[in-house]
């Protein structure tokens, strides 16, 4: 599998560190108790289909990316810089 890093170009998947889903669904509301928060932090859903994930180009530019990957086929559907989503460091 190859990932198209927006800064480095097409690279082998082994150059990247995968952190997991970029968005966690179901964050408990305040007051739901420690069990709900424990489940949120430690139990992961494993959806089949397109999923946004945090990937770091660890052996390249070290940028954090949002990779949209089909978890059923492993097809990469899109790659963008995570800083573009979070607003980056432009405020500094
Ligand atoms: Zn890169």
PDB file of the backbone (N, CA, C, O) and the ligand in Angstrom, with CONECT records:
HET     ZN  A 101       1
ATOM      1  N   UNK A   1       0.850  -1.174   0.000  1.00  0.00           N
ATOM      2  CA  UNK A   1       0.000   0.000   0.000  1.00  0.00           C
ATOM      3  C   UNK A   1       0.896   1.237   0.000  1.00  0.00           C
ATOM      4  O   UNK A   1       1.927   1.274   0.672  1.00  0.00           O
ATOM      5  N   UNK A   2       0.492   2.232  -0.753  1.00  0.00           N
ATOM      6  CA  UNK A   2       1.236   3.480  -0.831  1.00  0.00           C
ATOM      7  C   UNK A   2       0.328   4.636  -0.415  1.00  0.00           C
ATOM      8  O   UNK A   2      -0.879   4.639  -0.657  1.00  0.00           O
ATOM      9  N   UNK A   3       0.968   5.617   0.222  1.00  0.00           N
ATOM     10  CA  UNK A   3       0.257   6.802   0.707  1.00  0.00           C
ATOM     11  C   UNK A   3       0.838   8.011  -0.011  1.00  0.00           C
ATOM     12  O   UNK A   3       2.057   8.161  -0.101  1.00  0.00           O
ATOM     13  N   UNK A   4      -0.033   8.868  -0.520  1.00  0.00           N
ATOM     14  CA  UNK A   4       0.407  10.082  -1.187  1.00  0.00           C
ATOM     15  C   UNK A   4       0.529  11.198  -0.153  1.00  0.00           C
ATOM     16  O   UNK A   4      -0.444  11.891   0.145  1.00  0.00           O
ATOM     17  N   UNK A   5       1.739  11.362   0.390  1.00  0.00           N
ATOM     18  CA  UNK A   5       1.979  12.453   1.346  1.00  0.00           C
ATOM     19  C   UNK A   5       1.898  13.773   0.573  1.00  0.00           C
ATOM     20  O   UNK A   5       2.545  13.917  -0.464  1.00  0.00           O
ATOM     21  N   UNK A   6       1.110  14.741   1.067  1.00  0.00           N
ATOM     22  CA  UNK A   6       1.002  16.020   0.355  1.00  0.00           C
ATOM     23  C   UNK A   6       2.324  16.765   0.246  1.00  0.00           C
ATOM     24  O   UNK A   6       2.478  17.617  -0.629  1.00  0.00           O
ATOM     25  N   UNK A   7       3.292  16.456   1.126  1.00  0.00           N
ATOM     26  CA  UNK A   7       4.573  17.166   1.108  1.00  0.00           C
ATOM     27  C   UNK A   7       5.679  16.398   0.403  1.00  0.00           C
ATOM     28  O   UNK A   7       6.569  17.011  -0.188  1.00  0.00           O
ATOM     29  N   UNK A   8       5.644  15.055   0.450  1.00  0.00           N
ATOM     30  CA  UNK A   8       6.755  14.227  -0.049  1.00  0.00           C
ATOM     31  C   UNK A   8       6.420  13.446  -1.311  1.00  0.00           C
ATOM     32  O   UNK A   8       7.319  12.985  -2.015  1.00  0.00           O
ATOM     33  N   UNK A   9       5.146  13.296  -1.598  1.00  0.00           N
ATOM     34  CA  UNK A   9       4.757  12.485  -2.742  1.00  0.00           C
ATOM     35  C   UNK A   9       4.400  11.072  -2.328  1.00  0.00           C
ATOM     36  O   UNK A   9       4.165  10.801  -1.150  1.00  0.00           O
ATOM     37  N   UNK A  10       4.359  10.171  -3.301  1.00  0.00           N
ATOM     38  CA  UNK A  10       3.922   8.798  -3.081  1.00  0.00           C
ATOM     39  C   UNK A  10       4.982   8.015  -2.310  1.00  0.00           C
ATOM     40  O   UNK A  10       6.129   7.928  -2.747  1.00  0.00           O
ATOM     41  N   UNK A  11       4.603   7.442  -1.161  1.00  0.00           N
ATOM     42  CA  UNK A  11       5.543   6.734  -0.291  1.00  0.00           C
ATOM     43  C   UNK A  11       4.956   5.405   0.157  1.00  0.00           C
ATOM     44  O   UNK A  11       3.741   5.210   0.173  1.00  0.00           O
ATOM     45  N   UNK A  12       5.858   4.495   0.522  1.00  0.00           N
ATOM     46  CA  UNK A  12       5.433   3.190   1.010  1.00  0.00           C
ATOM     47  C   UNK A  12       4.769   3.338   2.369  1.00  0.00           C
ATOM     48  O   UNK A  12       5.174   4.181   3.170  1.00  0.00           O
ATOM     49  N   UNK A  13       3.778   2.546   2.629  1.00  0.00           N
ATOM     50  CA  UNK A  13       3.019   2.579   3.876  1.00  0.00           C
ATOM     51  C   UNK A  13       3.921   2.378   5.096  1.00  0.00           C
ATOM     52  O   UNK A  13       3.607   2.876   6.177  1.00  0.00           O
ATOM     53  N   UNK A  14       5.031   1.660   4.941  1.00  0.00           N
ATOM     54  CA  UNK A  14       5.908   1.372   6.082  1.00  0.00           C
ATOM     55  C   UNK A  14       6.647   2.610   6.590  1.00  0.00           C
ATOM     56  O   UNK A  14       7.270   2.555   7.650  1.00  0.00           O
ATOM     57  N   UNK A  15       6.592   3.724   5.857  1.00  0.00           N
ATOM     58  CA  UNK A  15       7.208   4.966   6.332  1.00  0.00           C
ATOM     59  C   UNK A  15       6.309   5.707   7.321  1.00  0.00           C
ATOM     60  O   UNK A  15       6.708   6.726   7.885  1.00  0.00           O
ATOM     61  N   UNK A  16       5.083   5.188   7.532  1.00  0.00           N
ATOM     62  CA  UNK A  16       4.086   5.922   8.309  1.00  0.00           C
ATOM     63  C   UNK A  16       3.741   5.203   9.609  1.00  0.00           C
ATOM     64  O   UNK A  16       3.788   3.976   9.700  1.00  0.00           O
ATOM     65  N   UNK A  17       3.397   6.004  10.603  1.00  0.00           N
ATOM     66  CA  UNK A  17       2.861   5.517  11.868  1.00  0.00           C
ATOM     67  C   UNK A  17       1.360   5.805  11.864  1.00  0.00           C
ATOM     68  O   UNK A  17       0.943   6.921  11.556  1.00  0.00           O
ATOM     69  N   UNK A  18       0.559   4.814  12.202  1.00  0.00           N
ATOM     70  CA  UNK A  18      -0.890   4.977  12.219  1.00  0.00           C
ATOM     71  C   UNK A  18      -1.354   5.115  13.657  1.00  0.00           C
ATOM     72  O   UNK A  18      -1.077   4.255  14.493  1.00  0.00           O
ATOM     73  N   UNK A  19      -2.058   6.198  13.941  1.00  0.00           N
ATOM     74  CA  UNK A  19      -2.513   6.459  15.307  1.00  0.00           C
ATOM     75  C   UNK A  19      -3.939   5.985  15.548  1.00  0.00           C
ATOM     76  O   UNK A  19      -4.310   5.718  16.691  1.00  0.00           O
ATOM     77  N   UNK A  20      -4.737   5.876  14.507  1.00  0.00           N
ATOM     78  CA  UNK A  20      -6.112   5.423  14.679  1.00  0.00           C
ATOM     79  C   UNK A  20      -7.105   6.427  14.146  1.00  0.00           C
ATOM     80  O   UNK A  20      -6.748   7.388  13.464  1.00  0.00           O
ATOM     81  N   UNK A  21      -8.366   6.184  14.474  1.00  0.00           N
ATOM     82  CA  UNK A  21      -9.454   7.001  13.946  1.00  0.00           C
ATOM     83  C   UNK A  21      -9.269   8.461  14.325  1.00  0.00           C
ATOM     84  O   UNK A  21      -8.919   8.782  15.461  1.00  0.00           O
ATOM     85  N   UNK A  22      -9.509   9.347  13.355  1.00  0.00           N
ATOM     86  CA  UNK A  22      -9.336  10.778  13.582  1.00  0.00           C
ATOM     87  C   UNK A  22     -10.485  11.368  14.389  1.00  0.00           C
ATOM     88  O   UNK A  22     -10.329  12.409  15.027  1.00  0.00           O
ATOM     89  N   UNK A  23     -11.603  10.724  14.363  1.00  0.00           N
ATOM     90  CA  UNK A  23     -12.761  11.215  15.094  1.00  0.00           C
ATOM     91  C   UNK A  23     -13.324  10.073  15.921  1.00  0.00           C
ATOM     92  O   UNK A  23     -13.645   9.006  15.396  1.00  0.00           O
ATOM     93  N   UNK A  24     -13.436  10.304  17.185  1.00  0.00           N
ATOM     94  CA  UNK A  24     -14.068   9.318  18.055  1.00  0.00           C
ATOM     95  C   UNK A  24     -15.525   9.707  18.214  1.00  0.00           C
ATOM     96  O   UNK A  24     -15.856  10.855  18.509  1.00  0.00           O
ATOM     97  N   UNK A  25     -16.371   8.742  18.014  1.00  0.00           N
ATOM     98  CA  UNK A  25     -17.810   8.988  18.069  1.00  0.00           C
ATOM     99  C   UNK A  25     -18.327   8.561  19.436  1.00  0.00           C
ATOM    100  O   UNK A  25     -17.900   7.546  19.986  1.00  0.00           O
ATOM    101  N   UNK A  26     -19.219   9.320  19.957  1.00  0.00           N
ATOM    102  CA  UNK A  26     -19.908   8.918  21.171  1.00  0.00           C
ATOM    103  C   UNK A  26     -19.278   9.386  22.457  1.00  0.00           C
ATOM    104  O   UNK A  26     -19.432   8.729  23.487  1.00  0.00           O
ATOM    105  N   UNK A  27     -18.562  10.519  22.434  1.00  0.00           N
ATOM    106  CA  UNK A  27     -17.985  11.024  23.681  1.00  0.00           C
ATOM    107  C   UNK A  27     -19.104  11.227  24.694  1.00  0.00           C
ATOM    108  O   UNK A  27     -20.109  11.871  24.395  1.00  0.00           O
ATOM    109  N   UNK A  28     -18.930  10.678  25.888  1.00  0.00           N
ATOM    110  CA  UNK A  28     -20.003  10.795  26.889  1.00  0.00           C
ATOM    111  C   UNK A  28     -20.176  12.232  27.362  1.00  0.00           C
ATOM    112  O   UNK A  28     -19.220  13.006  27.418  1.00  0.00           O
ATOM    113  N   UNK A  29     -21.379  12.561  27.692  1.00  0.00           N
ATOM    114  CA  UNK A  29     -21.687  13.886  28.224  1.00  0.00           C
ATOM    115  C   UNK A  29     -21.181  13.977  29.664  1.00  0.00           C
ATOM    116  O   UNK A  29     -21.056  12.959  30.345  1.00  0.00           O
ATOM    117  N   UNK A  30     -20.893  15.187  30.124  1.00  0.00           N
ATOM    118  CA  UNK A  30     -20.480  15.341  31.530  1.00  0.00           C
ATOM    119  C   UNK A  30     -21.545  14.738  32.456  1.00  0.00           C
ATOM    120  O   UNK A  30     -22.743  14.937  32.259  1.00  0.00           O
ATOM    121  N   UNK A  31     -21.087  14.010  33.450  1.00  0.00           N
ATOM    122  CA  UNK A  31     -22.012  13.418  34.409  1.00  0.00           C
ATOM    123  C   UNK A  31     -22.449  12.006  34.079  1.00  0.00           C
ATOM    124  O   UNK A  31     -23.192  11.402  34.852  1.00  0.00           O
ATOM    125  N   UNK A  32     -22.004  11.452  32.937  1.00  0.00           N
ATOM    126  CA  UNK A  32     -22.401  10.081  32.594  1.00  0.00           C
ATOM    127  C   UNK A  32     -21.635   9.041  33.401  1.00  0.00           C
ATOM    128  O   UNK A  32     -21.985   7.861  33.381  1.00  0.00           O
ATOM    129  N   UNK A  33     -20.605   9.462  34.102  1.00  0.00           N
ATOM    130  CA  UNK A  33     -19.917   8.531  34.986  1.00  0.00           C
ATOM    131  C   UNK A  33     -18.630   7.999  34.421  1.00  0.00           C
ATOM    132  O   UNK A  33     -18.385   8.080  33.217  1.00  0.00           O
ATOM    133  N   UNK A  34     -17.794   7.444  35.303  1.00  0.00           N
ATOM    134  CA  UNK A  34     -16.480   6.961  34.884  1.00  0.00           C
ATOM    135  C   UNK A  34     -16.539   5.748  33.957  1.00  0.00           C
ATOM    136  O   UNK A  34     -15.650   5.568  33.124  1.00  0.00           O
ATOM    137  N   UNK A  35     -17.571   4.918  34.090  1.00  0.00           N
ATOM    138  CA  UNK A  35     -17.661   3.750  33.200  1.00  0.00           C
ATOM    139  C   UNK A  35     -17.855   4.185  31.753  1.00  0.00           C
ATOM    140  O   UNK A  35     -17.264   3.601  30.845  1.00  0.00           O
ATOM    141  N   UNK A  36     -18.677   5.201  31.535  1.00  0.00           N
ATOM    142  CA  UNK A  36     -18.915   5.697  30.171  1.00  0.00           C
ATOM    143  C   UNK A  36     -17.631   6.269  29.585  1.00  0.00           C
ATOM    144  O   UNK A  36     -17.331   6.050  28.412  1.00  0.00           O
ATOM    145  N   UNK A  37     -16.867   7.005  30.401  1.00  0.00           N
ATOM    146  CA  UNK A  37     -15.615   7.571  29.911  1.00  0.00           C
ATOM    147  C   UNK A  37     -14.587   6.465  29.661  1.00  0.00           C
ATOM    148  O   UNK A  37     -13.835   6.529  28.688  1.00  0.00           O
ATOM    149  N   UNK A  38     -14.550   5.463  30.523  1.00  0.00           N
ATOM    150  CA  UNK A  38     -13.638   4.331  30.328  1.00  0.00           C
ATOM    151  C   UNK A  38     -13.957   3.615  29.014  1.00  0.00           C
ATOM    152  O   UNK A  38     -13.048   3.287  28.252  1.00  0.00           O
ATOM    153  N   UNK A  39     -15.231   3.375  28.748  1.00  0.00           N
ATOM    154  CA  UNK A  39     -15.623   2.746  27.485  1.00  0.00           C
ATOM    155  C   UNK A  39     -15.205   3.609  26.293  1.00  0.00           C
ATOM    156  O   UNK A  39     -14.708   3.101  25.288  1.00  0.00           O
ATOM    157  N   UNK A  40     -15.416   4.923  26.424  1.00  0.00           N
ATOM    158  CA  UNK A  40     -15.070   5.844  25.339  1.00  0.00           C
ATOM    159  C   UNK A  40     -13.579   5.814  25.044  1.00  0.00           C
ATOM    160  O   UNK A  40     -13.167   5.847  23.884  1.00  0.00           O
ATOM    161  N   UNK A  41     -12.775   5.751  26.097  1.00  0.00           N
ATOM    162  CA  UNK A  41     -11.329   5.793  25.918  1.00  0.00           C
ATOM    163  C   UNK A  41     -10.739   4.466  25.454  1.00  0.00           C
ATOM    164  O   UNK A  41      -9.743   4.457  24.730  1.00  0.00           O
ATOM    165  N   UNK A  42     -11.332   3.353  25.854  1.00  0.00           N
ATOM    166  CA  UNK A  42     -10.675   2.062  25.638  1.00  0.00           C
ATOM    167  C   UNK A  42     -11.382   1.121  24.676  1.00  0.00           C
ATOM    168  O   UNK A  42     -10.756   0.181  24.186  1.00  0.00           O
ATOM    169  N   UNK A  43     -12.634   1.329  24.391  1.00  0.00           N
ATOM    170  CA  UNK A  43     -13.348   0.455  23.470  1.00  0.00           C
ATOM    171  C   UNK A  43     -13.468   1.161  22.129  1.00  0.00           C
ATOM    172  O   UNK A  43     -13.981   2.278  22.056  1.00  0.00           O
ATOM    173  N   UNK A  44     -13.003   0.525  21.085  1.00  0.00           N
ATOM    174  CA  UNK A  44     -13.028   1.124  19.755  1.00  0.00           C
ATOM    175  C   UNK A  44     -14.049   0.410  18.880  1.00  0.00           C
ATOM    176  O   UNK A  44     -14.200  -0.811  18.939  1.00  0.00           O
ATOM    177  N   UNK A  45     -14.735   1.187  18.079  1.00  0.00           N
ATOM    178  CA  UNK A  45     -15.570   0.579  17.059  1.00  0.00           C
ATOM    179  C   UNK A  45     -14.659   0.198  15.899  1.00  0.00           C
ATOM    180  O   UNK A  45     -13.567   0.751  15.761  1.00  0.00           O
ATOM    181  N   UNK A  46     -15.078  -0.704  15.096  1.00  0.00           N
ATOM    182  CA  UNK A  46     -14.292  -1.146  13.951  1.00  0.00           C
ATOM    183  C   UNK A  46     -15.178  -1.112  12.716  1.00  0.00           C
ATOM    184  O   UNK A  46     -15.541  -2.155  12.171  1.00  0.00           O
ATOM    185  N   UNK A  47     -15.525   0.097  12.279  1.00  0.00           N
ATOM    186  CA  UNK A  47     -16.473   0.196  11.161  1.00  0.00           C
ATOM    187  C   UNK A  47     -15.854  -0.271   9.853  1.00  0.00           C
ATOM    188  O   UNK A  47     -14.653  -0.121   9.632  1.00  0.00           O
ATOM    189  N   UNK A  48     -16.681  -0.834   8.996  1.00  0.00           N
ATOM    190  CA  UNK A  48     -16.228  -1.210   7.658  1.00  0.00           C
ATOM    191  C   UNK A  48     -16.661  -0.115   6.686  1.00  0.00           C
ATOM    192  O   UNK A  48     -17.821   0.297   6.669  1.00  0.00           O
ATOM    193  N   UNK A  49     -15.709   0.346   5.878  1.00  0.00           N
ATOM    194  CA  UNK A  49     -15.997   1.403   4.913  1.00  0.00           C
ATOM    195  C   UNK A  49     -15.055   2.570   5.119  1.00  0.00           C
ATOM    196  O   UNK A  49     -14.041   2.426   5.802  1.00  0.00           O
ATOM    197  N   UNK A  50     -15.363   3.723   4.547  1.00  0.00           N
ATOM    198  CA  UNK A  50     -14.477   4.890   4.639  1.00  0.00           C
ATOM    199  C   UNK A  50     -14.326   5.362   6.086  1.00  0.00           C
ATOM    200  O   UNK A  50     -15.306   5.495   6.819  1.00  0.00           O
ATOM    201  N   UNK A  51     -13.077   5.612   6.477  1.00  0.00           N
ATOM    202  CA  UNK A  51     -12.781   6.073   7.834  1.00  0.00           C
ATOM    203  C   UNK A  51     -11.606   7.046   7.771  1.00  0.00           C
ATOM    204  O   UNK A  51     -10.600   6.768   7.119  1.00  0.00           O
ATOM    205  N   UNK A  52     -11.735   8.182   8.449  1.00  0.00           N
ATOM    206  CA  UNK A  52     -10.617   9.130   8.578  1.00  0.00           C
ATOM    207  C   UNK A  52      -9.711   8.667   9.709  1.00  0.00           C
ATOM    208  O   UNK A  52     -10.175   8.391  10.816  1.00  0.00           O
ATOM    209  N   UNK A  53      -8.407   8.582   9.423  1.00  0.00           N
ATOM    210  CA  UNK A  53      -7.439   8.131  10.420  1.00  0.00           C
ATOM    211  C   UNK A  53      -6.273   9.115  10.480  1.00  0.00           C
ATOM    212  O   UNK A  53      -5.915   9.742   9.483  1.00  0.00           O
ATOM    213  N   UNK A  54      -5.683   9.235  11.690  1.00  0.00           N
ATOM    214  CA  UNK A  54      -4.457  10.005  11.849  1.00  0.00           C
ATOM    215  C   UNK A  54      -3.274   9.127  11.461  1.00  0.00           C
ATOM    216  O   UNK A  54      -3.111   8.029  11.994  1.00  0.00           O
ATOM    217  N   UNK A  55      -2.449   9.607  10.535  1.00  0.00           N
ATOM    218  CA  UNK A  55      -1.203   8.944  10.135  1.00  0.00           C
ATOM    219  C   UNK A  55      -0.092   9.980  10.241  1.00  0.00           C
ATOM    220  O   UNK A  55      -0.294  11.151   9.919  1.00  0.00           O
ATOM    221  N   UNK A  56       1.071   9.548  10.690  1.00  0.00           N
ATOM    222  CA  UNK A  56       2.223  10.439  10.703  1.00  0.00           C
ATOM    223  C   UNK A  56       3.269   9.911   9.728  1.00  0.00           C
ATOM    224  O   UNK A  56       3.583   8.721   9.731  1.00  0.00           O
ATOM    225  N   UNK A  57       3.803  10.795   8.899  1.00  0.00           N
ATOM    226  CA  UNK A  57       4.876  10.400   7.991  1.00  0.00           C
ATOM    227  C   UNK A  57       6.172  10.380   8.790  1.00  0.00           C
ATOM    228  O   UNK A  57       7.029  11.255   8.662  1.00  0.00           O
ATOM    229  N   UNK A  58       6.280   9.356   9.613  1.00  0.00           N
ATOM    230  CA  UNK A  58       7.331   9.251  10.628  1.00  0.00           C
ATOM    231  C   UNK A  58       8.727   9.196  10.014  1.00  0.00           C
ATOM    232  O   UNK A  58       9.656   9.786  10.565  1.00  0.00           O
ATOM    233  N   UNK A  59       8.899   8.514   8.904  1.00  0.00           N
ATOM    234  CA  UNK A  59      10.220   8.367   8.288  1.00  0.00           C
ATOM    235  C   UNK A  59      10.395   9.313   7.105  1.00  0.00           C
ATOM    236  O   UNK A  59      11.242   9.096   6.238  1.00  0.00           O
ATOM    237  N   UNK A  60       9.588  10.353   7.084  1.00  0.00           N
ATOM    238  CA  UNK A  60       9.691  11.351   6.029  1.00  0.00           C
ATOM    239  C   UNK A  60       9.651  12.736   6.641  1.00  0.00           C
ATOM    240  O   UNK A  60      10.520  13.089   7.438  1.00  0.00           O
ATOM    241  N   UNK A  61       8.659  13.518   6.280  1.00  0.00           N
ATOM    242  CA  UNK A  61       8.564  14.902   6.742  1.00  0.00           C
ATOM    243  C   UNK A  61       8.010  15.026   8.160  1.00  0.00           C
ATOM    244  O   UNK A  61       8.028  16.117   8.731  1.00  0.00           O
ATOM    245  N   UNK A  62       7.520  13.932   8.736  1.00  0.00           N
ATOM    246  CA  UNK A  62       6.982  13.848  10.095  1.00  0.00           C
ATOM    247  C   UNK A  62       5.642  14.578  10.249  1.00  0.00           C
ATOM    248  O   UNK A  62       5.165  14.757  11.369  1.00  0.00           O
ATOM    249  N   UNK A  63       5.043  14.992   9.155  1.00  0.00           N
ATOM    250  CA  UNK A  63       3.750  15.679   9.224  1.00  0.00           C
ATOM    251  C   UNK A  63       2.654  14.700   9.616  1.00  0.00           C
ATOM    252  O   UNK A  63       2.700  13.520   9.269  1.00  0.00           O
ATOM    253  N   UNK A  64       1.669  15.211  10.345  1.00  0.00           N
ATOM    254  CA  UNK A  64       0.470  14.430  10.657  1.00  0.00           C
ATOM    255  C   UNK A  64      -0.530  14.631   9.534  1.00  0.00           C
ATOM    256  O   UNK A  64      -0.766  15.747   9.072  1.00  0.00           O
ATOM    257  N   UNK A  65      -1.105  13.531   9.113  1.00  0.00           N
ATOM    258  CA  UNK A  65      -2.031  13.524   7.990  1.00  0.00           C
ATOM    259  C   UNK A  65      -3.370  12.951   8.430  1.00  0.00           C
ATOM    260  O   UNK A  65      -3.452  12.199   9.401  1.00  0.00           O
ATOM    261  N   UNK A  66      -4.403  13.314   7.710  1.00  0.00           N
ATOM    262  CA  UNK A  66      -5.684  12.630   7.813  1.00  0.00           C
ATOM    263  C   UNK A  66      -5.801  11.789   6.551  1.00  0.00           C
ATOM    264  O   UNK A  66      -5.915  12.322   5.447  1.00  0.00           O
ATOM    265  N   UNK A  67      -5.772  10.482   6.721  1.00  0.00           N
ATOM    266  CA  UNK A  67      -5.899   9.550   5.604  1.00  0.00           C
ATOM    267  C   UNK A  67      -7.301   8.955   5.650  1.00  0.00           C
ATOM    268  O   UNK A  67      -7.700   8.356   6.649  1.00  0.00           O
ATOM    269  N   UNK A  68      -8.032   9.122   4.574  1.00  0.00           N
ATOM    270  CA  UNK A  68      -9.340   8.494   4.462  1.00  0.00           C
ATOM    271  C   UNK A  68      -9.144   7.158   3.763  1.00  0.00           C
ATOM    272  O   UNK A  68      -8.752   7.099   2.598  1.00  0.00           O
ATOM    273  N   UNK A  69      -9.427   6.081   4.502  1.00  0.00           N
ATOM    274  CA  UNK A  69      -9.140   4.731   4.013  1.00  0.00           C
ATOM    275  C   UNK A  69     -10.396   3.878   4.142  1.00  0.00           C
ATOM    276  O   UNK A  69     -11.109   3.950   5.143  1.00  0.00           O
ATOM    277  N   UNK A  70     -10.653   3.079   3.129  1.00  0.00           N
ATOM    278  CA  UNK A  70     -11.741   2.108   3.209  1.00  0.00           C
ATOM    279  C   UNK A  70     -11.224   0.922   4.011  1.00  0.00           C
ATOM    280  O   UNK A  70     -10.327   0.209   3.561  1.00  0.00           O
ATOM    281  N   UNK A  71     -11.783   0.710   5.190  1.00  0.00           N
ATOM    282  CA  UNK A  71     -11.278  -0.341   6.077  1.00  0.00           C
ATOM    283  C   UNK A  71     -11.577  -1.744   5.548  1.00  0.00           C
ATOM    284  O   UNK A  71     -10.981  -2.717   6.009  1.00  0.00           O
ATOM    285  N   UNK A  72     -12.478  -1.851   4.601  1.00  0.00           N
ATOM    286  CA  UNK A  72     -12.786  -3.155   4.027  1.00  0.00           C
ATOM    287  C   UNK A  72     -11.827  -3.549   2.919  1.00  0.00           C
ATOM    288  O   UNK A  72     -11.461  -4.718   2.797  1.00  0.00           O
ATOM    289  N   UNK A  73     -11.415  -2.576   2.109  1.00  0.00           N
ATOM    290  CA  UNK A  73     -10.561  -2.858   0.954  1.00  0.00           C
ATOM    291  C   UNK A  73      -9.144  -2.312   1.119  1.00  0.00           C
ATOM    292  O   UNK A  73      -8.256  -2.662   0.342  1.00  0.00           O
ATOM    293  N   UNK A  74      -8.923  -1.465   2.115  1.00  0.00           N
ATOM    294  CA  UNK A  74      -7.653  -0.749   2.371  1.00  0.00           C
ATOM    295  C   UNK A  74      -7.340   0.280   1.285  1.00  0.00           C
ATOM    296  O   UNK A  74      -6.230   0.812   1.241  1.00  0.00           O
ATOM    297  N   UNK A  75      -8.292   0.562   0.421  1.00  0.00           N
ATOM    298  CA  UNK A  75      -8.079   1.591  -0.594  1.00  0.00           C
ATOM    299  C   UNK A  75      -7.980   2.960   0.082  1.00  0.00           C
ATOM    300  O   UNK A  75      -8.808   3.305   0.925  1.00  0.00           O
ATOM    301  N   UNK A  76      -6.969   3.728  -0.291  1.00  0.00           N
ATOM    302  CA  UNK A  76      -6.815   5.086   0.229  1.00  0.00           C
ATOM    303  C   UNK A  76      -7.663   6.009  -0.639  1.00  0.00           C
ATOM    304  O   UNK A  76      -7.463   6.101  -1.851  1.00  0.00           O
ATOM    305  N   UNK A  77      -8.605   6.685  -0.005  1.00  0.00           N
ATOM    306  CA  UNK A  77      -9.557   7.516  -0.736  1.00  0.00           C
ATOM    307  C   UNK A  77      -9.159   8.984  -0.742  1.00  0.00           C
ATOM    308  O   UNK A  77      -9.644   9.758  -1.567  1.00  0.00           O
ATOM    309  N   UNK A  78      -8.274   9.370   0.180  1.00  0.00           N
ATOM    310  CA  UNK A  78      -7.849  10.764   0.230  1.00  0.00           C
ATOM    311  C   UNK A  78      -6.819  10.974   1.327  1.00  0.00           C
ATOM    312  O   UNK A  78      -6.793  10.240   2.315  1.00  0.00           O
ATOM    313  N   UNK A  79      -5.968  11.984   1.148  1.00  0.00           N
ATOM    314  CA  UNK A  79      -4.947  12.346   2.144  1.00  0.00           C
ATOM    315  C   UNK A  79      -4.883  13.853   2.209  1.00  0.00           C
ATOM    316  O   UNK A  79      -4.834  14.526   1.180  1.00  0.00           O
ATOM    317  N   UNK A  80      -4.884  14.383   3.420  1.00  0.00           N
ATOM    318  CA  UNK A  80      -4.721  15.823   3.595  1.00  0.00           C
ATOM    319  C   UNK A  80      -3.935  16.073   4.881  1.00  0.00           C
ATOM    320  O   UNK A  80      -3.890  15.218   5.765  1.00  0.00           O
ATOM    321  N   UNK A  81      -3.327  17.234   4.979  1.00  0.00           N
ATOM    322  CA  UNK A  81      -2.561  17.580   6.166  1.00  0.00           C
ATOM    323  C   UNK A  81      -3.507  17.815   7.334  1.00  0.00           C
ATOM    324  O   UNK A  81      -4.513  18.512   7.198  1.00  0.00           O
ATOM    325  N   UNK A  82      -3.179  17.229   8.486  1.00  0.00           N
ATOM    326  CA  UNK A  82      -4.023  17.428   9.668  1.00  0.00           C
ATOM    327  C   UNK A  82      -4.047  18.884  10.085  1.00  0.00           C
ATOM    328  O   UNK A  82      -5.064  19.360  10.590  1.00  0.00           O
ATOM    329  N   UNK A  83      -2.942  19.610   9.885  1.00  0.00           N
ATOM    330  CA  UNK A  83      -2.913  21.018  10.283  1.00  0.00           C
ATOM    331  C   UNK A  83      -3.907  21.841   9.479  1.00  0.00           C
ATOM    332  O   UNK A  83      -4.374  22.873   9.959  1.00  0.00           O
ATOM    333  N   UNK A  84      -4.241  21.413   8.271  1.00  0.00           N
ATOM    334  CA  UNK A  84      -5.242  22.125   7.494  1.00  0.00           C
ATOM    335  C   UNK A  84      -6.626  21.985   8.117  1.00  0.00           C
ATOM    336  O   UNK A  84      -7.464  22.878   7.990  1.00  0.00           O
ATOM    337  N   UNK A  85      -6.861  20.868   8.788  1.00  0.00           N
ATOM    338  CA  UNK A  85      -8.152  20.625   9.430  1.00  0.00           C
ATOM    339  C   UNK A  85      -8.223  21.370  10.758  1.00  0.00           C
ATOM    340  O   UNK A  85      -9.252  21.950  11.105  1.00  0.00           O
ATOM    341  N   UNK A  86      -7.093  21.345  11.509  1.00  0.00           N
ATOM    342  CA  UNK A  86      -7.089  21.914  12.860  1.00  0.00           C
ATOM    343  C   UNK A  86      -6.810  23.409  12.863  1.00  0.00           C
ATOM    344  O   UNK A  86      -6.898  24.035  13.919  1.00  0.00           O
ATOM    345  N   UNK A  87      -6.480  24.000  11.734  1.00  0.00           N
ATOM    346  CA  UNK A  87      -6.202  25.420  11.686  1.00  0.00           C
ATOM    347  C   UNK A  87      -4.718  25.747  11.687  1.00  0.00           C
ATOM    348  O   UNK A  87      -4.337  26.898  11.474  1.00  0.00           O
ATOM    349  N   UNK A  88      -3.854  24.722  11.930  1.00  0.00           N
ATOM    350  CA  UNK A  88      -2.417  24.909  11.824  1.00  0.00           C
ATOM    351  C   UNK A  88      -1.842  25.827  12.877  1.00  0.00           C
ATOM    352  O   UNK A  88      -2.476  26.099  13.896  1.00  0.00           O
ATOM    353  N   UNK A  89      -0.638  26.302  12.625  1.00  0.00           N
ATOM    354  CA  UNK A  89       0.089  27.161  13.552  1.00  0.00           C
ATOM    355  C   UNK A  89       0.080  28.604  13.086  1.00  0.00           C
ATOM    356  O   UNK A  89       0.938  29.382  13.503  1.00  0.00           O
ATOM    357  N   UNK A  90      -0.849  28.980  12.246  1.00  0.00           N
ATOM    358  CA  UNK A  90      -0.868  30.312  11.670  1.00  0.00           C
ATOM    359  C   UNK A  90      -1.052  31.405  12.714  1.00  0.00           C
ATOM    360  O   UNK A  90      -0.667  32.550  12.475  1.00  0.00           O
ATOM    361  N   UNK A  91      -1.639  31.074  13.879  1.00  0.00           N
ATOM    362  CA  UNK A  91      -1.890  32.075  14.904  1.00  0.00           C
ATOM    363  C   UNK A  91      -0.625  32.511  15.619  1.00  0.00           C
ATOM    364  O   UNK A  91      -0.619  33.559  16.264  1.00  0.00           O
ATOM    365  N   UNK A  92       0.471  31.719  15.519  1.00  0.00           N
ATOM    366  CA  UNK A  92       1.708  32.056  16.236  1.00  0.00           C
ATOM    367  C   UNK A  92       2.429  33.207  15.594  1.00  0.00           C
ATOM    368  O   UNK A  92       3.486  33.618  16.071  1.00  0.00           O
TER     369      UNK A  92
HETATM  370 ZN    ZN A 101       5.807  13.466   4.050  1.00  0.00          ZN
END
